[in-house]
């Protein structure tokens, strides 16, 4: 579970991130995960969220794993649609 400080860190400066990363943060928050924990749970390197935060987008296989982890469509994961 996330403590209050971690929750604040997840949402800090959210508006300046890419649609994908904003969606990723929201899904992490919904499921009580940190970005690093979500990546690990999906079998993705724990450093990947740092690259995503800087604007890169996960590779197709990583997107599939994240969609499976969060049980959402790729459109929701990428921020094209809201849940």
Secondary structure, DSSP 4 states (H G I P E B T S, - for coil): ---HHHHHHHHTTGGGS-HHHHHHHHHHHHHT--HHHHHHHTT--TTHHHHHHTT----HHHHHHHHHHHT--HHHHTTSS--
